[in-house]
């Protein structure tokens, strides 16, 4: 997959003229089957750069890429990298490893401040306060290449985690998913809550509503590629996920 091929397909399909959610669906479908590749962002332990690749995606980079392909006026490498930079980093600016939005709840918070998304979690049926605290990175620096190579960053990460924990957050518990999913729309960003102590969200994907069914579309570590999966509630059936956070793109 290349930017040139995506641009050509978008032009032929008049994707640029579609509503924003439809653009997200278009680009998500173009990326179906792209291999799942983890840890593409931490190859350089000394210099933070905005990395965007199309030939291997994890759950977060898939979401970021689709969102910013849709946000770009025309698809080319410069416009997409610029868009991903804006959404991936605090305030939209790269300033070292600490400037990256490492926790999903922080990503939602900062991108709502930037006008990119609206956190609709609190407005969905069954919404509850999300009280689980983040802290995994500072507690497990050996699991992160950059923190392992730069231990002086750990106290600063801890400060960022404390700030995150001081904010009010909302989610929809797993018991309310079937009711809440009736209000989901194509393009909605879904963050699955749960995981070990100190982790807020374990997985991220998008919704594509097809014939009234909100399907979960994501880069799957199990399937080893980007997949168009089952109805969201069916996908979550029997999982260890505790619930979801939902961010709705504004189209800006």
C-alpha positions in Angstrom: 0.0 0.0 0.0 1.4 3.4 -0.9 0.1 7.0 -0.6 0.0 7.2 -4.4 -2.3 4.2 -4.6 -4.6 5.5 -1.8 -4.8 8.8 -3.5 -5.6 7.2 -6.9 -8.4 5.1 -5.3 -9.8 8.0 -3.4 -9.9 10.1 -6.6 -11.6 7.4 -8.7 -14.1 6.8 -5.9 -14.8 10.5 -5.2 -13.9 9.7 -1.6 -12.7 13.3 -1.0 -16.2 14.6 -1.5 -17.9 12.2 1.0 -19.0 13.1 4.5 -16.2 12.6 7.1 -17.5 9.3 8.5 -17.8 7.9 5.0 -14.2 8.9 4.3 -13.1 7.1 7.4 -14.9 4.0 6.2 -13.4 4.2 2.8 -9.9 4.4 4.0 -10.4 1.8 6.7 -11.6 -0.6 4.0 -8.5 0.1 1.9 -6.3 -1.0 4.8 -8.0 -4.3 5.4 -5.5 -7.1 5.2 -2.5 -4.9 6.0 -0.2 -7.0 8.3 -0.3 -6.4 12.1 3.1 -5.1 13.2 3.8 -4.0 16.8 6.4 -1.6 18.2 6.9 0.5 15.0 7.2 3.7 17.0 10.1 2.8 19.4 12.9 1.8 17.1 15.0 4.9 18.0 15.6 5.1 21.7 17.3 8.5 21.6 15.3 10.6 19.2 11.5 10.9 19.0 10.2 11.3 15.4 6.7 10.9 14.1 6.7 7.6 12.3 3.9 6.6 9.9 4.1 3.4 7.8 1.4 1.9 5.7 2.8 -1.6 5.3 2.5 -2.7 9.0 0.0 -1.4 11.6 -0.9 -2.0 15.2 -4.3 -1.1 16.6 -3.3 2.5 17.5 -1.4 3.3 14.3 -4.3 1.8 12.3 -6.8 4.1 14.0 -4.5 7.1 13.7 -3.8 6.4 10.0 -7.4 6.1 9.0 -8.4 9.2 11.0 -5.7 11.3 9.4 -6.2 9.9 5.9 -9.8 11.2 6.3 -8.6 14.5 7.7 -6.2 15.1 4.9 -7.4 17.3 2.1 -5.5 15.2 -0.4 -3.7 12.0 0.4 0.1 12.3 0.3 2.8 11.5 2.8 3.3 15.0 4.0 -0.4 15.7 4.8 -0.8 12.4 6.6 2.4 12.6 8.6 1.4 16.2 9.6 -2.1 15.0 10.7 -0.7 12.0 12.7 1.8 14.3 14.4 -1.1 16.6 15.4 -3.1 13.8 16.9 -0.3 11.6 18.3 1.4 14.3 20.5 0.4 16.6 23.3 -0.7 19.8 21.8 0.1 18.5 18.3 3.9 19.0 18.7 6.8 16.6 18.8 9.1 17.4 21.8 10.7 14.1 22.8 9.3 10.8 24.1 7.3 12.5 26.8 5.3 14.5 24.2 3.7 11.4 22.8 0.2 10.5 24.1 1.1 7.1 25.5 -2.2 6.3 27.3 -5.4 6.0 25.3 -7.5 8.0 27.7 -4.9 10.8 27.4 -5.1 10.6 23.6 -8.9 11.1 23.8 -8.5 13.9 26.3 -5.9 15.9 24.3 -7.6 15.3 21.0 -10.9 16.6 22.4 -9.0 19.7 23.5 -7.6 20.0 20.0 -11.1 19.7 18.4 -10.3 16.4 16.6 -12.8 14.2 18.5 -15.6 14.5 21.0 -15.5 12.1 24.0 -19.1 10.8 24.0 -18.5 8.0 26.6 -20.4 9.9 29.4 -23.5 10.3 27.2 -23.9 6.6 26.2 -26.4 4.3 28.1 -24.9 2.8 31.2 -22.0 5.3 31.4 -20.0 5.2 34.6 -17.0 6.9 36.1 -13.7 5.2 35.1 -11.7 5.0 38.2 -8.9 2.7 37.3 -5.6 4.6 37.5 -2.8 4.5 34.9 0.8 3.8 36.0 2.0 0.8 34.1 4.8 2.7 32.3 6.5 4.1 35.4 6.0 0.7 37.2 7.4 -1.3 34.3 10.1 0.8 32.6 12.0 -2.4 31.5 9.1 -3.1 29.1 9.7 0.1 27.1 12.9 0.4 25.0 13.1 4.2 25.5 12.6 4.1 29.2 15.0 1.3 29.6 17.6 3.3 27.7 16.7 6.6 29.4 15.8 5.9 33.1 15.8 9.6 33.9 12.5 9.8 32.0 10.6 7.5 34.4 9.9 10.1 37.2 8.6 12.4 34.4 6.3 9.7 33.1 5.1 9.2 36.7 4.2 12.9 36.9 2.2 12.6 33.7 0.4 9.5 35.0 -0.5 11.4 38.2 -2.0 14.2 36.1 -4.0 11.8 34.1 -5.3 10.1 37.2 -6.5 13.5 38.6 -8.9 13.9 35.6 -12.5 12.7 35.5 -13.0 9.9 33.0 -16.0 7.9 31.8 -16.6 4.6 30.1 -19.4 2.2 29.3 -19.2 -1.1 31.3 -19.3 -4.3 29.4 -22.8 -5.0 30.9 -24.2 -2.0 29.0 -22.4 -2.5 25.6 -25.4 -4.0 23.8 -27.6 -1.0 24.7 -24.8 1.6 24.0 -23.8 0.2 20.7 -27.2 1.1 19.2 -25.9 4.8 19.3 -22.6 4.1 17.7 -21.9 5.5 14.2 -19.4 4.8 11.4 -16.1 6.3 12.3 -16.4 6.2 16.0 -13.2 5.3 17.8 -13.6 2.5 20.3 -11.0 2.0 23.1 -11.4 -1.3 25.1 -10.8 -0.9 28.8 -9.1 -3.5 31.0 -5.8 -5.2 31.2 -3.2 -5.4 33.9 -2.8 -2.9 36.8 -1.9 0.6 35.5 -3.3 0.1 32.0 -6.4 2.1 31.0 -7.1 0.6 27.5 -5.8 -2.6 25.9 -7.0 -2.2 22.3 -8.4 0.3 19.9 -10.5 0.1 16.7 -13.2 1.7 14.7 -16.8 1.2 14.0 -18.3 0.6 10.6 -22.1 0.3 10.6 -23.2 -2.0 7.9 -26.9 -2.8 7.5 -27.5 -1.5 11.0 -24.8 -3.6 12.6 -21.9 -1.8 14.3 -18.9 -3.9 13.2 -15.5 -3.6 15.0 -12.7 -2.9 12.5 -9.2 -3.1 13.9 -5.6 -4.3 13.5 -5.7 -7.7 15.2 -2.7 -9.2 16.9 -4.6 -12.5 16.8 -5.5 -12.3 13.2 -2.2 -10.7 12.3 -3.8 -8.2 10.1 -6.4 -5.4 9.8 -9.8 -7.1 9.9 -13.5 -6.3 9.6 -14.8 -8.1 12.6 -18.1 -9.1 14.1 -20.7 -6.8 15.8 -18.9 -5.0 18.6 -20.9 -6.7 21.4 -20.3 -10.1 19.8 -16.6 -9.4 19.5 -16.4 -8.6 23.2 -18.5 -11.6 24.2 -16.5 -13.7 26.7 -13.5 -11.3 26.6 -11.6 -9.8 29.6 -12.5 -6.3 28.4 -14.3 -4.3 31.2 -15.9 -1.8 28.9 -15.3 0.8 26.2 -14.4 4.5 25.8 -15.8 6.2 22.7 -14.4 9.1 20.8 -16.4 10.5 17.9 -14.3 12.4 15.2 -15.5 15.9 14.5 -14.3 16.0 10.9 -11.8 18.8 11.7 
